[in-house]
Amino acid sequence: MKSNGLSPLGACKSGVDRIVKINRDKSKGIQAGFIVINKSGEYGAYANQRDFEYAVYSETETNILKKSKSVF
């Protein structure tokens, strides 16, 4: 996913927003989510539905389950 200078969260949100824009009603019946990490190790996640979770492991964060932000 090419982010065009966006943050990882911004890139994820952009992808989900495109899906929702195509057909908002249909997108309510599916789960679409993205997780992005950049070269600096920054990460972000975004989904169209709540409860999209992802795990993080790094030197500062270990075995952490996080919930992404979402449209609905």
N, C-alpha and C positions, 0 to 999 in steps of 0.2 A: 504494500500500500504506500503510495507516494504521498508524503504529508505536506509538501510545498511549504516548509518552514513552520508548520504547526507543532505544538507540543504533542506528546504521545496521546494525552487525553483528547486534545483537539482533533487529531487525526482519526481517532476511534469514533468520536461524535460525528465527524463529517461523513464517515462511511455509513453509520447507522441512519443519519438524517437523509442520506440519498435513498436508502431502502424505504424509509417511511414516506418520503415525498412521492415515490412512484405509486404506492397504493397504501394509504394510511389504514384503511379498514382491514386489508389482508395482513398487514404487518402486525396487527393486534393478535393474530392467530398463530404467529410463529415466534421463535426465539432466534434473534440474530445478534451476535456480540463480537467485538473485536478486542484483542489485547495487542498493544504495541510497546516495543522497547526500542530506545534509540542507542546510538553508539556510546553515549555517556552513562548508560544504565538507568536512565529515567524511564518510567513505565506508566501506562494508563490503560484503562478499560472502559468500555461503554457498550450498552446493549439497548435494544428496544423494549425489553420487558424487565421488570424487577427480578431480583434473586439470581442474577448472573454472577457467579462467583469464580474467583481465580486464586491460585496459590502463589505466594512470593517467598523466595529464598535468596538471601544475599548475606554479605558479611554483617550487615546491620539488622536485617530482618530475617528471621528463620521460621519456616513452617507457619506462615501466616495466611489465613484464608480471608480474602477481602471480597466485599460486594462492590460491583461496579455501579456507576451512575446509570440512569436509564431515562428513556423518553416517557414511558407510561408508568 
